[in-house]
């Protein structure tokens, strides 16, 4: 029983091994960066790690940029709704409407404050990715 358990554990651990092949969408993404990829180059572990790092930086950049856009859109909607509630509360319940509206305006400002660092981080990842692409292209010319 112990031998079977050890063999199964070993087999399952090998299923998560590091593969040195890119998926089709990763190859298309790398081609969009105008990288010269030769079949023998892709088998080189150093170039694979460089290309993998480039793909990771690009994925981080896209994720953070998307989140920044979502938070900016939410900020605009929430702030606009808050101002609508404030301007619409002219009856007896002036204090309640204004406080609810000001809460929405404050929430919109907070969402905008969250989106700004996401855009900055996205720009940093883009610069890192471009720097890695430049290094990869310069080492590719040397080979």
Protein Blocks (a to p, Z undefined) as FASTA:
>chain_A
ZZmmmmmmmmmmmmmpccfbdcfklmmmmmmnopacdfklmmpmklmmmmmmmmmmmmmm
mmmmmmmmmmmmmmmmmmmmmmmmmmmmmbfmlmmmmmmmmmmmmmmmmmmmmmmmmmmm
mmmmmmmmmmmmmmmmmmmmmZZ
